[in-house]
Amino acid sequence: MSSLQREIIERLGVQPQIDPSVEVRRRVDFLKEYVRKAGTTGLLIAISGGIDSAVAAGLCKLATDELSAESGREYMTLGVFQPYGEQVDISDSYAVAEAFGLKHKVETNIAEAVDEIALEVEHSFKSIDMPRHISRGGKGNVKARTRMVMQYALAFDLNLLVVGTDHASEAITGFYTKWGDGAVDITPLSSLNKRQVRLLAAELGVPRSVLDKAPTAGLWEGQTDEDELGIKYDDNSDYLEGKDVPAEVREKLEKQYLKTEHKRSAIPGI
């Protein structure tokens, strides 16, 4: 194992093996303690229809159910669905909410807000004599950040903590939008790799339709994490568990890690 691989594993806190039931218990307790200390009335989780948000939703619901039973007052897990226009797989988001018995859920369609922002950006390009359309990646980032604006608007008035779905396999590649899905209050999956997230999904009873999906951030039609990065999650997980991986995989992962340090660090100052 290279010194950089060892450094990354230690920094991200990934264990080579986990017991899913132990990890569920540990992460539910983590959420409960944070809610108590923060003095909030519960947790908000955006449910995309993918496996990461499904696992986070399951942990949140267990946490708030236990807090309610222990305290005698109601704690809420609010599930938020955030399509851009028509989301073809939004039924998976609702299936997750149904599987975990979420009583509180809302849908906030971001299409109109995102399109208005994109239009203003294009007007700005034109005003500096650089007429062009906003890029596909740029608009994808606007979607991610607009979703967070919606989540924090809800969380503020309902006194909830915003829960993130970031885990170590995303953190190592910086595969999230800074101040978009990378801007949350608490991340109960952060020391798990993608393989381990899947183990928790099976432990929690995440619907099969979600378990079988190709991982995607849903930023544009047909987008998948593995195609965009050129790295398989199995290889990513192997690396984070301290295993040997092909040299080209190691090189891609470490290059991605080094160039995305700005996403994992606090705002620099001098």
ZICORTA-V628599 format. One record per pair of residues at least 4 apart in sequence whose ideal C-beta (glycine too) atoms are under 8 Angstrom apart, sorted by the first residue. I is the first residue (numbers start at 0). J is the second residue. Records with the same first field share a line. If there is no record, write none. Layout:
I: J ; J
//
This chain:
0: 4 ; 5 ; 241 ; 243
1: 5 ; 249 ; 253
2: 6
3: 7 ; 253 ; 256
4: 8 ; 238 ; 241 ; 249 ; 253
5: 9 ; 241
6: 10
7: 11 ; 171 ; 239 ; 253 ; 256
8: 13 ; 239 ; 240 ; 241
11: 167 ; 170 ; 171 ; 189 ; 190 ; 239
12: 167 ; 189 ; 190
13: 167 ; 190 ; 191 ; 192 ; 195 ; 239 ; 240
14: 190 ; 240
15: 240 ; 241
16: 240
17: 21 ; 22 ; 191 ; 195 ; 198
18: 22
19: 23 ; 195 ; 198 ; 199 ; 201 ; 202
20: 24 ; 202
21: 25
22: 26 ; 191 ; 195 ; 198 ; 199
23: 27 ; 58 ; 61 ; 199 ; 202 ; 203
24: 28
25: 29
26: 30 ; 58 ; 187 ; 188 ; 199
27: 31 ; 58 ; 61 ; 62 ; 65
28: 32
29: 33 ; 187
30: 34 ; 42 ; 58 ; 59 ; 62 ; 162 ; 185 ; 187
31: 35 ; 62 ; 65 ; 66
32: 36
33: 37 ; 160 ; 185
34: 39 ; 41 ; 42 ; 62 ; 63 ; 66 ; 74 ; 160
35: 66
37: 160 ; 184
39: 158 ; 159 ; 160
40: 73 ; 74 ; 75 ; 157 ; 158 ; 159
41: 63 ; 66 ; 74 ; 75 ; 76 ; 77 ; 157 ; 158 ; 159 ; 160
42: 59 ; 62 ; 63 ; 74 ; 75 ; 76 ; 77 ; 159 ; 160 ; 162
43: 76 ; 77 ; 79 ; 150 ; 153 ; 154 ; 157 ; 159 ; 160 ; 161 ; 162
44: 52 ; 55 ; 56 ; 59 ; 76 ; 77 ; 78 ; 79 ; 162 ; 164
45: 52 ; 78 ; 79 ; 80 ; 81 ; 146 ; 150 ; 164
46: 52 ; 53 ; 56 ; 78 ; 79 ; 80 ; 92 ; 95 ; 96 ; 104
47: 51 ; 52 ; 81 ; 92 ; 164 ; 217
48: 52 ; 53 ; 86 ; 88 ; 89 ; 90 ; 91 ; 92 ; 95 ; 209 ; 212 ; 217
49: 53 ; 91 ; 164 ; 209 ; 212 ; 214 ; 215 ; 217
50: 54 ; 196 ; 197 ; 200 ; 205 ; 209 ; 210 ; 212 ; 214
51: 55 ; 164 ; 166 ; 188 ; 196 ; 214
52: 56 ; 95 ; 164
53: 57 ; 95 ; 98 ; 200 ; 203 ; 205 ; 206 ; 209
54: 58 ; 164 ; 188 ; 196 ; 199 ; 200 ; 203 ; 205
55: 59 ; 162 ; 163 ; 164 ; 187 ; 188
56: 60 ; 76 ; 78 ; 95 ; 96 ; 99 ; 101
57: 61 ; 95 ; 98 ; 99 ; 199 ; 200 ; 203 ; 204 ; 205
58: 62 ; 187 ; 199 ; 203
59: 63 ; 76 ; 162 ; 187
60: 64 ; 76 ; 99 ; 100 ; 101
61: 65
62: 66 ; 74 ; 76
63: 67 ; 74 ; 75 ; 76
64: 68 ; 74
65: 69
66: 70 ; 74
67: 71 ; 72 ; 73 ; 74
70: 74
75: 102 ; 103 ; 157 ; 159
76: 101 ; 103
77: 103 ; 104 ; 105 ; 153 ; 157 ; 159
78: 92 ; 95 ; 96 ; 101 ; 103 ; 104 ; 105
79: 104 ; 105 ; 106 ; 107 ; 149 ; 150 ; 153
80: 86 ; 89 ; 92 ; 93 ; 104 ; 105 ; 106 ; 107
81: 106 ; 107 ; 108 ; 109 ; 146 ; 149 ; 150
82: 86 ; 89 ; 106 ; 108 ; 109 ; 110
83: 108 ; 109 ; 110 ; 113 ; 142 ; 217
84: 108 ; 110
86: 92 ; 217
88: 92 ; 212
89: 93
90: 94 ; 208
91: 95 ; 206 ; 208 ; 209 ; 212
92: 96
93: 97 ; 104
94: 98 ; 206 ; 208 ; 209
95: 99 ; 205 ; 206 ; 209
96: 101 ; 104
97: 101
98: 204 ; 205 ; 206
99: 203
105: 153
107: 149 ; 153
109: 113 ; 142 ; 145 ; 146 ; 149
110: 114
111: 115
112: 116 ; 145 ; 148
113: 117 ; 138 ; 141 ; 142 ; 145
114: 118
115: 119
116: 120 ; 141 ; 145
117: 121 ; 133 ; 138 ; 141
118: 122
119: 123
120: 124 ; 133 ; 137 ; 141
121: 125 ; 130 ; 131 ; 132 ; 133
122: 126
123: 127
124: 129 ; 130 ; 131 ; 133
125: 129 ; 130
133: 137 ; 138 ; 141
134: 138
135: 139 ; 219
136: 140 ; 218
137: 141
138: 142 ; 219
139: 143 ; 176 ; 216 ; 218 ; 219 ; 222
140: 144 ; 176 ; 179 ; 218
141: 145
142: 146 ; 179 ; 218
143: 147 ; 175 ; 176 ; 179 ; 180 ; 216 ; 218
144: 148 ; 176 ; 178 ; 179
145: 149
146: 150 ; 179 ; 180
147: 151 ; 161 ; 178 ; 179 ; 180 ; 182 ; 183
148: 152
149: 153
150: 154 ; 161
151: 155 ; 161
152: 156
153: 157 ; 159
154: 158 ; 159 ; 160 ; 161 ; 184
160: 184 ; 185
161: 183 ; 184 ; 185
162: 183 ; 184 ; 185 ; 186 ; 187
163: 180 ; 181 ; 183 ; 184 ; 185 ; 186 ; 188
164: 180 ; 186 ; 188
165: 169 ; 170 ; 175 ; 180 ; 181 ; 183 ; 186 ; 188 ; 189
166: 170 ; 186 ; 188 ; 189 ; 190 ; 191 ; 192 ; 193 ; 195 ; 196
167: 171 ; 189 ; 190 ; 191 ; 192 ; 239
168: 172 ; 192 ; 193 ; 196 ; 232 ; 235 ; 236 ; 239
169: 173 ; 174 ; 175
170: 189 ; 263
171: 235 ; 238 ; 239 ; 252 ; 255 ; 256
172: 228 ; 230 ; 235 ; 252 ; 255 ; 256 ; 259
173: 255 ; 256 ; 258 ; 259 ; 260 ; 262 ; 263
174: 216 ; 224 ; 227 ; 228
175: 179 ; 180 ; 181 ; 216 ; 262
176: 180 ; 181
177: 181 ; 182 ; 261 ; 262
178: 182
180: 216
181: 262
188: 196 ; 199
191: 195 ; 196 ; 199
192: 196 ; 235 ; 236 ; 239 ; 240
193: 197 ; 214 ; 232 ; 235 ; 236
194: 198 ; 232 ; 233 ; 236 ; 240
195: 199 ; 236
196: 200
197: 201 ; 210
198: 202
199: 203
200: 205 ; 209 ; 210
201: 205 ; 210
205: 209 ; 210
206: 210
207: 211
208: 212
213: 223 ; 224 ; 225
214: 223 ; 224 ; 225 ; 232
215: 222 ; 223 ; 224
216: 222 ; 224
217: 222
218: 222
222: 226 ; 227
223: 227
224: 228 ; 232
225: 229 ; 230 ; 231 ; 232
228: 251 ; 255
229: 251
230: 234 ; 235 ; 248 ; 251 ; 252 ; 255
231: 235 ; 248
232: 236
233: 237
234: 238 ; 244 ; 245 ; 248 ; 252
235: 239 ; 252
236: 240
237: 242 ; 243 ; 244
238: 242 ; 244 ; 248 ; 249 ; 252
244: 248 ; 249 ; 252
245: 249
246: 250
247: 251
248: 252
249: 253
250: 254
251: 255
252: 256
253: 257
254: 258
255: 259
256: 260
259: 263
260: 264
261: 267
//
